[in-house]
Amino acid sequence: MRTEDLVELLSTEMGPVKKNTPPLLVSGALLVALAGAFVLMLTVFGMRPDLASAIKTPIFWEKLAFPLSLSVGALLATSRLGRPGGTIGVGWAFLILPVLCVWIAGIVVVSGAAPADRALALLGHSWRSCPFNILLLSIPGFIAIFYAMTKLAPTHLRWAGAASGMLAGTVATVAYCFHCPEMSPAFWSIWYVLGMVLVSAIGALLGRRLLRW
């Protein structure tokens, strides 16, 4: 069979891929990730006992807004990187600005605290386990999002893997906020960020193998 005949055969009845296919696939995986993270959080850790009173405070919603805003950037980046030749684009702004804001808030909190209270503001009561708890809660989302990405056509595999991991990590952190009692921006700026970066780093390492097509 000639090459021209083979190309014509393979292209028979094929149509253009819809422009909204990557966002739809990734958004569907995002819903699975969120549901999986919440179920795992409730099963393994449980809801924080004072949640009813915590949700009445502005600081709780500020804490929740941090991973939610990062998830917007990660979703944009993952959707764009699922296309051949795609780049992170505007997703960078949504990934960098929330972290800068929390770092600034953390510096203000630590600077204004008494010297004896600064270690508590930075370390809280759960700094040893926090990043690994986020990693654990990211497992359902990691699987779902990577599966969605295999249905797309990423070409920058490490970046696509990193963005997919970051998206799974941000969703896991959203769920973790409903368990974690830490209410200091200084704590989130280190240990929440470390947990999400850890998932993203694993995604980058596995991207070349799992997203190859």
Number of C-alpha atoms within 10 A of each C-alpha: 5 6 8 8 10 10 10 10 11 9 10 8 7 8 7 5 8 7 9 9 15 22 16 13 19 26 17 14 23 23 15 17 28 22 17 21 27 23 16 20 22 16 10 12 14 15 18 15 11 11 15 9 9 16 12 10 10 9 14 19 13 14 19 16 15 23 28 17 16 27 26 16 27 27 24 23 27 32 28 22 27 32 19 12 11 18 21 20 12 12 21 15 12 18 20 12 14 19 19 12 14 22 18 14 17 21 16 13 17 20 11 11 14 10 10 8 12 16 14 17 20 22 17 19 14 14 17 11 12 21 22 18 20 30 24 18 27 30 20 22 27 29 16 21 27 24 16 21 26 14 15 20 19 26 19 19 23 21 25 31 32 25 32 33 33 32 33 35 36 33 29 34 33 23 27 28 24 22 19 18 18 21 16 21 25 26 25 27 22 18 22 26 20 18 26 26 19 20 29 27 19 18 26 21 16 18 24 17 12 15 23 14 12
